[in-house]
Amino acid sequence: MTTSVLKALLNLKSYGNNDLSKITAISDPEQPRVNREGTPLDAFIKDAFCNTFNLSDPVKKMNIFLKEFSHLGSQNYPPDIIINQGDAIEVKKVKKLGGTSIALNSSYPKSKLKSNGPMITEEVRNCENWVEKDIVYCVGNVFSNKVKIISFIYRDCYAADSKVYENVIKAMTDGISSLNLELSPTKELARMNKIDPLKITDLRVRGMFQIKSPLKHFSKFIKLESDNKLSVFCIMKEQKFESFLDSEKKEILKNMNVSSIKISDPNNTINNLDAKLISFSF
């Protein structure tokens, strides 16, 4: 692994520009066009991880992407990026300052990405030899084509274990199963067939999940700068921070604001977790 969240933070600060109009989105030519459409924010985040903001040659840039990432994303299927032998990245664009919630659609929030998970694509499952990856939310608040806020939030600071959500889903599907209706196998919450007297109407039950914006959830730690600045925040568990290279941690401690904080355990709010808050603005 050559890039990391810490390197992305350092590259962002060194670049010092939040104008998305200067960013050119490029995608993997091996992928069908419909699956590789990217947004300027997606491209901005990829450039941050690869320090390719000022590289104009698309072939050279793509070669760097293919070295740093084992997966470059596909339309409608998370994650958006997977660092080669590293973390999985999901990029979310929010227009309202701080946002209120993030739409997750049919996938509940997961604290970890697992290769045997039922909701990932075969492309993700086979992108490299892996079992489990940490997931990072890169949430960008964009106004007038400028990024005002970016938060890099590790999901195990934020989302509960999968069994918490699965227990709720199971209770719902068990309740539906108790109805005297014809059910069909489905990856959705349920599918009931022939629910009317004429036996011509089916009912599909789909989950549409959303989660509170990290800027709202961690508002007691995150203080925004004036409107003309880009504010960048990162929250991760203490042990995750310690897992990075000493050289990267040294540069972060020298160039950014780093605080030790206590956050609520997503699985048991009685407990607190030791975490790091990294922040800067320009």
N, C-alpha and C positions, 0 to 999 in steps of 0.2 A: 504494500500500500504506500502510495506516495502523497496523495492529498488527504485532507481531513477537514473537519469543521473548523478547527483552530487555524489551519492554513487559509481557509475561505475567509475567516474574519480578518486575518492579517492582510490578505490580498485586497479585500474591500477597503480597508483603511488606507492602504497604499494607493489605490486607484483614486479615491477621493471624489467620485462623481456619481450622482444619482439619476442622471438623465437617460431614460430608456430609449429615447430617439437615436442615441448614438450606438445602440446595441443591435447587432445583426444576428437574427436567429438562424442557425443552421442545424440540419438533422442528419441522421445516419442514412446514407443513400441506399443501404441494403433494405431498409424498411419501406413498406408501401406508404405513399404520400398521406393517406387518410390516417395512418397510425403515427406519423411523425410531425404533424403540425405542432409547432411550439409557439409560445407567447414570448414577448420581450422580457417578461419577468423570469420565465424559465431560462432563457438565454443568459440573462444577467446572473442568475444563480450558478449556472454552469461555468460562466466566465470567472465567477468568484472562486470556485473550487479549483479551476485550472490556471488562473492568472492569465487569461487570454483576452482581457478587455481590449487591449490595443493591437491585437493580432487581426489583420484584415483578410489574410489569405484563408479562404474557407477550407481548403484541402489541409493546410497545416493545422488549422484549428481542429478540424474533425479528427485528424491523426492523434492529437493530444487528448481529445475526448475519449477516443477508443482505447487509449492507454490507461486513462485515469478511471473510466467508468466501465463496468461490465454490463450495464443496462442503461439505455438513454430514454426510456419512457415509451409508452404507447397510449393512444387516445382512450380515455375513460377507465384505464386500469392502473391503479397505483402499484408500486411507487413510481415517481417521475424520474428518479436517478438512483442508481446503485453504485457506490464507490467500489472499485475493484478491491475485493478482500476487506471492505470496510462497511460503513453505515448505509442505510437506505434513506433516501431523501424524498419528502413529499412537499411540493411547492403549492402554496395556496395564495391566491390574490384576493385582497379585501379592499373595497373602495372607501367605506366609512372609516373614519379615524378610530383605530383600535378595534373596530368591528364589534359585533355582539356575539356572533356564532359562526362556525365554519361548517359548511355542508359536506357531509361524508357520503351521502346517498345510501346505497344498499350495504355498505361495509361499516360495521361498528368500529370504534377506535381501538387499535391494538397497541399494546405496550412494546411488543416485539414483532418482527416479521419472521415467519417460520416457513421453511421450504416445503413443509407438508401441509401448509394452510390451504383450505378449500377455495379461497377466493382470489388466488393469484394465478397469473397466466403461466403456461408452460415455458414461455420465453424467460420469465423471471425465475421460475423454478430451476431452469437449466442454464442460467447465465454464467454460473461458476459453481464450484464445489462448495456448498455451504449448507448450514443447518438452521442457524438463527442469526438475525441481524438487529442491531439497534435501529430505531426509526427516528428521524428528525423532521419536525415540521418547520419548513421555511415559509413563514407567513409574511407577505409583503403588502403594505398599505400603499396604494398607488393613486396619485392625484395629478391630473394634467400631464401624464406621461413621465412623472417623476416619482421615484420611490422615496417615501417619507419615513417609513419605519420598516425594518426587517427584524423579525424575531426567529432565532434558531432554538427551538424547544425540543429537547429529547422527550419522546413520548412516554417513557417510563417514569417521568416526573409528573405526568399529566393524565394518562389513561390507566385504568385499572387492568388487572389480569383478564384475559379473554373469558375465563369461566364466569366472571361477574355478568358480562353481557349475554353469554350463552345461556346462563341460568334463566334470565328474563325471557329470552327467545324460546327456550324449551317450555317454560310455563305457558307462553302464548300458544305455541303449536300443540301442546298437550290439551289445552282447553278447546282448540279448534277440532282436534282429533276426536274429542268426546261428543261432538255433534253427529247426528245421524245423517251424514252427507258422504258422498263419494269423493275421496281424496286421491290426488295424483302425486307421484314423486316430483319434487321440485327443489331448486336451490334457493327459492324464495321462502318466505315464512310459511306459506301454505298455498295450495291450489285446490279449490273445491269445485267439483263438476256438477252440472245439472241441478242447480239449486232452486229452480222454479218448477211449477207444475208441468210445463211443457218439456222440461228437460233440455232446454236450449241455451241456458245461461251458465257460464262458468265465472268463478270469482278467484282472482289472483291477489294474494296478500303479500305486499312488499314492505320491507323495512326502509325507512328514510331517516338516517341518523344525522345528527348534528352535534357539535361540541362547542362549548363556550370558547371565545377567542382567548388565546394565551395572554394578550394584553389586558383583558378583563380579569382572567383568573389570577394572574400574577401581578395585579395592579399595585399592590403594596410594595413591590420590589422595583417596578419599572416606572421611571420618571421620564416623561417625554421632553425633548428640547423644543426650541422655537420652531415655527413652521418652515423656516428656510433651511433647516438642517436635516440630514439623514440621521436617524437614531437607529442604532443596531444593538440588539440584546441577544444573549445566549444563556440558557439555563440547562444545566446537566447535573447529574449526581456527582458527588465528590469523587467516588471511585472511578467514574468514567473520566473525569478530568485527569486523574492520576495515571490513567492508562495511556495517555498520549506521550509522544516523545518528549524527553526533557528539553530538547532544543526548542520545540514548539511552545511548551509551557513557559519557558524563560522569555521568549519573545512576547507572548501574550501578557505576562506579568509586567513586562517593561513598557509596553505600548498601550495598554488598555486598563480600564477600571475593573478590578476583579474583587468580588466580595464573597465571603462564606455566608450562606443563608440556610435557614431551616424551612423546608416546605412540607406540606401535609402529604402523608403517604396516600396515594390514590386508592389503595386497597383497605386502609384502616386509618381514618382521620384522627384517631387517638395518638397515633405515632407521627413523629417528625422524621424527615430524611435530611441528611447533610448534603448540601448542594452548592454549586458555584454559579454566581451571576457575573457574566462578562458583558461589559457595555462600553460603547464609545459613540461619538457623533462627529459629523463634519458638515 
